[in-house]
Amino acid sequence: MDSGERSGDEDDWERSQIPDADEIMDGIESISLTPTEHQRIKDLLNGERLNRIKRFDRRYLVVGAGGDTAAAERRMIVYDLLDERTDPPAIATRLEDFGLTPEDIRLWGRVFDILCGEATHIVGVLEDFDGGYVWELGLLFAPEYRQKVWILKRAYESEQEERRRYENGMAASHVELLLTGEQSVEWVDVEDLKAATNKIP
């Protein structure tokens, strides 16, 4: 069998690994936080930033690549476009806006869950399945969030490159419904990305 082909058994095995909504939420809630970590979450989320977010009719949580990368810059284009909307009044936010650092890794899941609950729209800007944000996609698979998730998925010119960028069986299984639904829009370049962003209510 060609190395690029997949057997039915392999696909069935990967689908069997998809956690259901309860397993996803249990994974977040099962992290035993110290009193100091609980206080850190309170400090991060009980400030003016979250209070300001709650005052807007549209609240976009933008997830995707971070750091000092070209992909992160493209994610910021989406962030800025959504944050500039005025009809209705809108605000965009990211986990990074709340001061989370790599040292806070144990807190990210809990904070992300809280911010998903506050958001009216969750926007995933995807260029591959290699980033640390892939675990976030598992949470977005949960039914209580799925309806407000929009995915802006980068498409590549060749099937080989597309497969290379998104070849991560667990991640692909987690977000299969998100990537193929009506709220998934593909883009190729920056102008496409801007147009795709405009399709988000």
Buried (B, 14 or more C-beta within 10 A) or exposed (E): EEEEEEEEEEEEEBEEEBBEBEEBBEBBEEEEEEEEBEEBBEEBBEEEBBEEBEEBEBBBBBBBBBEEEEBBEBBBBBBEBBBEBEEEEBBBBBBEBBEBEEEBEEBBBBBBBBBBEEBBBBBBBBBBBBBEBBBBBBBBBBEEBBEBBBBBBBEBEEEEEBEEBBEBBBBBBBBBBBBEBEBBBBBEEEEBBBEBBEEBE
